[in-house]
Amino acid sequence: MPGPLLPYLAIAAADLPLIAVAAGPLQWPGRVSLIAAVLVSVLVTARQFVAFRDNKRLLSDIRGQEVRLQHEVSHDSLTGLANRARFRGVLHAALVNEASATVLLVDLDDFKTVNDSLGHDVGDRLLVAVADVLREQCGADGLPVRIGGDEFAVLLTGGTTVGETVAQRVLDALTRPISEHRLLVQASIGIATAAPGATLDSVLRDADVAMYAAKGHGKAGYVRYVPGMEEPILAHIQLGGELRRGLDEGEFRVVYQPVVALADGKIVGVEALVRWDHPVRGPVSPVEFIPVAERTGLIVELGRFVLRETCRQMAAWLAEFGPDSLQKPGVNVSARQLHDPDFVSDVLAALADSGLPTDRLVLELTESAVLRGSQVSRTLHELDRLGVALALDDFGTGESSLSLLRSFPAAIVKLDKSFVDGIEIEDTEAGGRDARQAVARAVIQLANALGLDTVAEGIENEAQAEQLRLLGYTLGQGYHLARPMPAEDFTRLLAAQRRAVTA
């Protein structure tokens, strides 16, 4: 007989004889006493029953709360996926039991752009949609995980599912718009399978290295880790640390490449370029350190340094040689800087501190930087309203370049070097001189029709300069005309130019 019923049966066994006696030939005082005793026992029984029911409900609530807490501890609150803690626990158990384990590290490409241009609420909905994609595509052996931010993972155990198969399924699913806002998102995926004797940290490191390699291959792809792959990645990471130190120690300097009039060689402008004099490595190429600065976010601080130094130096040149000696300095701006909410304030502060007028500054941007959403567009139009000139650099290389000029407040277009290279050489190959000249001619005609200035970049010999003059270009830049130089050398050029004018 069930244990919880025993107390009630015992009370019933005691009360039934009392009820029987009370129903017999007793005087009313005795009968009332017996009935009162029975009522007391019934009330006690009812109270016991209510207490038992409440305790049972309380225990049920406590157990439910424990289950919820355990779920919250092991799952991501936004997406409902397993979190980092559960991921590490399951992977550790698989390694201890020497089970097959493969990790796919999934990092969304350029997710910050979504948050910056559309808002964090839209970004959160996109993360939830990505989580749904991972649930659908990871298979029965897969545990989908949100590591944090825009980084996800899939843990494959059991050995029946190949990592590359899941990675390709995920990438294929992301070729279609997802979330309620119908957004396209790409991902870079690193794959690592635990080797015999592997530790939890070594597997995660290998997957991380492979993921960075996937990003280095152009994003929207996957790469499987192979031994030795980490060496260039670790060197890249080390360079990022050294870049941070170099900024703190003042190892960066600005050099200036003249923009000249093609007709007479007069200096009319200048482009500011950053250089790194490493105390051990020596000069580090911008091709090497600029991508590292972009990836680490240090490009914002580096760009701020270049901007302030260029404005200061330009103001000094104008004060020494007069307002007609030089028109405007060009400062390169990256997409990462345009997404910085303080960028416009940084520009205004650099101009105010140096005393350089707003209309004496040019910010040079590539097409890829311009095509980065509504926030970037608002920033560019605000700078244009303030009087800062905007130049579209590397013009002609993107398929949207011509349409950009209708929506982008450009004042200057700079013909990309790829259309200058070989523009003077006779050849019959497709894409040869005639094709390059056709692009260069179309750019100058379009710029003239829209009232924009043009600069031809990458001029390396006199024949190229002459051909560009014939096409209508008046301004040029390149090693044939002048190489990038320190501020002191540029000052001497301006002084020589002044002497030539007054002679």
SULNOR-V216566 format. One record per backbone hydrogen bond with DSSP energy under -1.0 kcal/mol. CO is the residue of the C=O (numbers start at 1). NH is the residue of the N-H. E is the energy in kcal/mol with one decimal. If there is no record, write none. Layout:
co->CO nh->NH e->E
co->CO nh->NH e->E
//
This chain:
co->2 nh->5 e->-1.0
co->3 nh->6 e->-1.3
co->5 nh->9 e->-2.2
co->6 nh->10 e->-2.3
co->7 nh->11 e->-1.9
co->8 nh->12 e->-2.3
co->9 nh->13 e->-2.5
co->10 nh->14 e->-1.6
co->11 nh->15 e->-2.5
co->12 nh->16 e->-2.4
co->15 nh->19 e->-2.7
co->16 nh->20 e->-2.3
co->17 nh->21 e->-2.6
co->18 nh->22 e->-2.7
co->19 nh->23 e->-1.7
co->21 nh->24 e->-1.4
co->24 nh->26 e->-2.3
co->27 nh->31 e->-2.5
co->28 nh->32 e->-3.0
co->29 nh->33 e->-1.8
co->30 nh->34 e->-2.2
co->31 nh->35 e->-2.6
co->32 nh->36 e->-2.6
co->33 nh->37 e->-2.2
co->34 nh->38 e->-2.2
co->35 nh->39 e->-2.6
co->36 nh->40 e->-2.5
co->37 nh->41 e->-2.0
co->38 nh->42 e->-2.4
co->39 nh->43 e->-2.8
co->40 nh->44 e->-2.5
co->41 nh->45 e->-2.3
co->42 nh->46 e->-2.8
co->43 nh->47 e->-2.9
co->44 nh->48 e->-2.3
co->45 nh->49 e->-2.4
co->46 nh->50 e->-2.7
co->47 nh->51 e->-2.4
co->48 nh->52 e->-2.5
co->49 nh->53 e->-2.5
co->50 nh->54 e->-2.6
co->51 nh->55 e->-2.7
co->52 nh->56 e->-2.2
co->53 nh->57 e->-2.4
co->54 nh->58 e->-2.7
co->55 nh->59 e->-2.8
co->56 nh->60 e->-2.2
co->57 nh->61 e->-2.5
co->58 nh->62 e->-2.6
co->59 nh->63 e->-2.6
co->60 nh->64 e->-2.5
co->61 nh->65 e->-2.6
co->62 nh->66 e->-2.5
co->63 nh->67 e->-2.3
co->64 nh->68 e->-2.5
co->65 nh->69 e->-2.9
co->66 nh->70 e->-2.7
co->67 nh->71 e->-2.2
co->68 nh->72 e->-2.8
co->69 nh->73 e->-2.6
co->70 nh->74 e->-1.4
co->71 nh->75 e->-1.1
co->74 nh->83 e->-2.1
co->76 nh->80 e->-1.8
co->81 nh->76 e->-3.6
co->82 nh->146 e->-2.5
co->83 nh->87 e->-2.6
co->84 nh->88 e->-2.7
co->85 nh->89 e->-2.1
co->86 nh->90 e->-3.0
co->87 nh->91 e->-2.4
co->88 nh->92 e->-2.6
co->89 nh->93 e->-2.2
co->90 nh->94 e->-2.1
co->91 nh->95 e->-2.3
co->92 nh->96 e->-2.5
co->93 nh->97 e->-2.1
co->94 nh->99 e->-2.9
co->95 nh->98 e->-1.1
co->101 nh->194 e->-2.8
co->102 nh->156 e->-3.1
co->103 nh->192 e->-2.2
co->104 nh->154 e->-2.1
co->105 nh->190 e->-2.4
co->106 nh->152 e->-3.8
co->107 nh->188 e->-2.8
co->111 nh->115 e->-1.5
co->112 nh->116 e->-2.8
co->113 nh->117 e->-2.6
co->114 nh->118 e->-2.7
co->115 nh->119 e->-1.1
co->119 nh->123 e->-1.9
co->120 nh->124 e->-2.7
co->121 nh->125 e->-2.1
co->122 nh->126 e->-2.0
co->123 nh->127 e->-2.1
co->124 nh->128 e->-2.1
co->125 nh->129 e->-2.0
co->126 nh->130 e->-2.4
co->127 nh->131 e->-2.3
co->128 nh->132 e->-1.8
co->129 nh->133 e->-1.9
co->130 nh->134 e->-2.3
co->131 nh->135 e->-2.2
co->132 nh->136 e->-2.1
co->133 nh->137 e->-2.0
co->134 nh->138 e->-1.9
co->139 nh->142 e->-1.3
co->141 nh->157 e->-2.0
co->143 nh->155 e->-2.1
co->144 nh->82 e->-1.3
co->145 nh->153 e->-2.5
co->148 nh->151 e->-2.3
co->150 nh->108 e->-2.0
co->151 nh->147 e->-1.5
co->151 nh->148 e->-1.8
co->152 nh->106 e->-2.8
co->153 nh->145 e->-3.0
co->154 nh->104 e->-2.6
co->155 nh->143 e->-2.2
co->156 nh->102 e->-2.3
co->162 nh->166 e->-1.7
co->163 nh->167 e->-2.6
co->164 nh->168 e->-2.4
co->165 nh->169 e->-2.0
co->166 nh->170 e->-2.5
co->167 nh->171 e->-2.5
co->168 nh->172 e->-2.7
co->169 nh->173 e->-2.2
co->170 nh->174 e->-1.7
co->172 nh->175 e->-1.3
co->173 nh->176 e->-1.1
co->178 nh->183 e->-2.7
co->179 nh->182 e->-1.9
co->183 nh->178 e->-2.9
co->186 nh->109 e->-2.6
co->188 nh->107 e->-2.6
co->189 nh->223 e->-2.1
co->190 nh->105 e->-3.0
co->191 nh->225 e->-3.2
co->192 nh->103 e->-3.1
co->195 nh->198 e->-2.4
co->199 nh->203 e->-2.1
co->200 nh->204 e->-2.1
co->201 nh->205 e->-2.3
co->202 nh->206 e->-2.3
co->203 nh->207 e->-2.2
co->204 nh->208 e->-2.2
co->205 nh->209 e->-2.6
co->206 nh->210 e->-2.3
co->207 nh->211 e->-2.1
co->208 nh->212 e->-2.2
co->209 nh->213 e->-2.0
co->210 nh->214 e->-2.0
co->211 nh->215 e->-2.0
co->212 nh->216 e->-2.1
co->213 nh->217 e->-1.1
co->214 nh->219 e->-1.5
co->215 nh->218 e->-1.5
co->221 nh->189 e->-2.6
co->223 nh->191 e->-2.5
co->226 nh->229 e->-2.2
co->228 nh->231 e->-1.2
co->230 nh->234 e->-3.6
co->231 nh->235 e->-2.1
co->232 nh->236 e->-2.2
co->233 nh->237 e->-2.5
co->234 nh->238 e->-2.8
co->235 nh->239 e->-2.3
co->236 nh->240 e->-1.5
co->237 nh->241 e->-1.7
co->238 nh->242 e->-2.2
co->239 nh->243 e->-2.3
co->240 nh->244 e->-1.9
co->241 nh->245 e->-1.9
co->242 nh->246 e->-2.9
co->243 nh->247 e->-2.2
co->244 nh->248 e->-1.8
co->245 nh->249 e->-2.4
co->246 nh->251 e->-2.6
co->251 nh->277 e->-2.1
co->253 nh->275 e->-2.7
co->255 nh->273 e->-2.9
co->256 nh->485 e->-1.6
co->257 nh->271 e->-2.5
co->259 nh->268 e->-2.8
co->259 nh->269 e->-1.9
co->260 nh->476 e->-2.4
co->261 nh->265 e->-2.7
co->266 nh->261 e->-2.7
co->268 nh->327 e->-2.1
co->269 nh->259 e->-2.4
co->270 nh->330 e->-3.4
co->271 nh->257 e->-2.5
co->273 nh->255 e->-3.1
co->275 nh->253 e->-2.4
co->276 nh->284 e->-2.3
co->278 nh->282 e->-1.3
co->282 nh->278 e->-2.0
co->285 nh->288 e->-1.4
co->285 nh->289 e->-2.0
co->286 nh->290 e->-2.5
co->289 nh->293 e->-2.4
co->290 nh->294 e->-2.4
co->291 nh->295 e->-2.6
co->292 nh->296 e->-2.4
co->293 nh->297 e->-1.0
co->293 nh->299 e->-2.0
co->297 nh->300 e->-1.4
co->298 nh->302 e->-2.8
co->299 nh->303 e->-2.9
co->300 nh->304 e->-1.9
co->301 nh->305 e->-2.0
co->302 nh->306 e->-2.2
co->303 nh->307 e->-2.5
co->304 nh->308 e->-2.3
co->305 nh->309 e->-2.5
co->306 nh->310 e->-2.5
co->307 nh->311 e->-2.4
co->308 nh->312 e->-2.3
co->309 nh->313 e->-2.5
co->310 nh->314 e->-2.8
co->311 nh->315 e->-2.2
co->312 nh->316 e->-1.7
co->313 nh->317 e->-2.3
co->314 nh->318 e->-2.5
co->315 nh->319 e->-2.1
co->316 nh->320 e->-1.9
co->317 nh->321 e->-3.2
co->318 nh->322 e->-1.8
co->322 nh->325 e->-1.5
co->328 nh->270 e->-1.4
co->329 nh->362 e->-2.3
co->330 nh->272 e->-3.3
co->331 nh->364 e->-2.7
co->334 nh->338 e->-1.7
co->335 nh->339 e->-1.3
co->337 nh->340 e->-1.3
co->340 nh->343 e->-2.1
co->342 nh->346 e->-2.5
co->343 nh->347 e->-2.3
co->344 nh->348 e->-2.5
co->345 nh->349 e->-2.4
co->346 nh->350 e->-2.3
co->347 nh->351 e->-2.1
co->348 nh->352 e->-2.6
co->349 nh->353 e->-2.9
co->350 nh->354 e->-1.6
co->351 nh->355 e->-1.7
co->357 nh->360 e->-1.8
co->358 nh->361 e->-1.3
co->360 nh->329 e->-1.2
co->361 nh->389 e->-2.1
co->362 nh->331 e->-2.5
co->363 nh->391 e->-2.7
co->364 nh->333 e->-2.6
co->365 nh->393 e->-3.0
co->366 nh->370 e->-1.8
co->367 nh->371 e->-2.2
co->370 nh->372 e->-1.9
co->373 nh->377 e->-1.8
co->374 nh->378 e->-2.6
co->375 nh->379 e->-2.2
co->376 nh->380 e->-2.6
co->377 nh->381 e->-2.3
co->378 nh->382 e->-2.1
co->379 nh->383 e->-2.3
co->380 nh->384 e->-2.2
co->381 nh->385 e->-2.1
co->382 nh->386 e->-1.7
co->383 nh->388 e->-2.0
co->384 nh->387 e->-1.1
co->389 nh->363 e->-2.6
co->390 nh->411 e->-3.3
co->390 nh->412 e->-1.6
co->391 nh->365 e->-2.8
co->392 nh->414 e->-2.4
co->394 nh->397 e->-1.3
co->395 nh->416 e->-2.1
co->398 nh->401 e->-1.5
co->400 nh->404 e->-1.8
co->403 nh->406 e->-1.3
co->404 nh->407 e->-1.2
co->404 nh->408 e->-3.3
co->408 nh->410 e->-2.7
co->411 nh->453 e->-2.3
co->412 nh->392 e->-2.7
co->413 nh->455 e->-2.0
co->414 nh->395 e->-2.6
co->415 nh->457 e->-1.9
co->416 nh->419 e->-1.7
co->417 nh->420 e->-1.2
co->417 nh->421 e->-2.6
co->420 nh->423 e->-2.2
co->422 nh->425 e->-1.2
co->429 nh->432 e->-1.7
co->432 nh->436 e->-2.4
co->433 nh->437 e->-3.0
co->434 nh->438 e->-2.2
co->435 nh->439 e->-2.1
co->436 nh->440 e->-2.6
co->437 nh->441 e->-2.9
co->438 nh->442 e->-2.4
co->439 nh->443 e->-2.5
co->440 nh->444 e->-2.0
co->441 nh->445 e->-2.3
co->442 nh->446 e->-2.4
co->443 nh->447 e->-2.7
co->444 nh->448 e->-2.4
co->445 nh->449 e->-2.2
co->446 nh->450 e->-1.8
co->447 nh->452 e->-3.1
co->453 nh->413 e->-2.4
co->455 nh->415 e->-2.2
co->456 nh->477 e->-2.0
co->459 nh->480 e->-2.3
co->461 nh->465 e->-1.7
co->462 nh->466 e->-2.8
co->463 nh->467 e->-2.3
co->464 nh->468 e->-2.3
co->465 nh->469 e->-2.1
co->466 nh->470 e->-2.2
co->467 nh->471 e->-1.4
co->468 nh->473 e->-2.6
co->469 nh->472 e->-1.1
co->474 nh->262 e->-2.9
co->475 nh->456 e->-2.0
co->476 nh->260 e->-2.3
co->477 nh->459 e->-2.2
co->478 nh->482 e->-2.7
co->485 nh->256 e->-3.2
co->486 nh->490 e->-2.0
co->487 nh->491 e->-2.3
co->488 nh->492 e->-1.6
co->489 nh->493 e->-1.8
co->490 nh->494 e->-2.3
co->491 nh->495 e->-2.3
co->492 nh->496 e->-2.5
co->493 nh->497 e->-2.4
co->494 nh->498 e->-2.1
co->495 nh->499 e->-2.2
co->496 nh->500 e->-2.2
co->497 nh->501 e->-1.6
co->498 nh->502 e->-2.1
co->499 nh->503 e->-1.2
//
